[in-house]
Amino acid sequence: MSRKQSAHEQLEALHEQTRQARTEHRETAAGREAAKDQGGNLRLAIVRAHADFDEKEVERLSKAQATAEAKAQALELKVLGLEQRVRDCAAAASGFVADNASALFAELEEPARQAQERLARAAQELLDADKDWRGVADRSDALLRDVPTASPRADGPPEHRLASLVSDLRRAGGGEVELPLPRWQAQRQAQSAEQRTRLMKLRRERTPTEHQHAESDRLARDINTLDAA
């Protein structure tokens, strides 16, 4: 029994169709231009043959030119068809994302958590390593003070190249890292605005029913939840 494809695998298949369509379009367009160039060169050759009163050559070249022009025209139509195919494939991929956004983002949750945890660990390791580095640097400076021909200021270890990054990390509060997933802020704002409009309409009712009272309470709670997110 075959395994069901994930949403991202299905999306990648659609993207691959788009890439294939673009490749075929590019190659066909190149063939069309080559056919046009061939027809143009044959036209010049026909002119030369007329100038030389070479009727047999004119006839031969004219047939070849007609073939090249017919090929160019056929390829022009194919190019137009492939342009439409590229648009159709791209639209299918976009439509798939729109229709399956929940599944696509759900599949990103686990790799997102893994990336978040890995980056947080790396940040903390950098902070810890910087602390160790500075401890060794302090010990080195202490030793230099007792070396008659050395100066801690002139001969001590320079600041390491990651110091500015470490400073930024400390200012940011350490190794806390956000998930690399959407916050949906615009979506929540739109939902909140829509529900506020519905709530205002319900509150304008002079004699609201029990159901309308309950709906107003629910909308108010939903608005508070969205605004707090």
Secondary structure, DSSP 8 states (H G I E B T S, - for coil): ------HHHHHHHHHHHHHHHHHHHHHHHHHHHHHHHHHHHHHHHHHHHHHTT-HHHHHHHHHHHHHHHHHHHHHHHHHHHHHHHHHHHHHHHHHHHHHSHHHHHHHHHHHHHHHHHHHHHHHHHHHHHHHHHHHHHHHHHHHHTT-TT--HHHHS----TTHHHHHHHHHTTSS----SS---HHHHHHHHHHHHHHHHHHHT-SS--HHHHHHHHHHHHHHHHHHH-
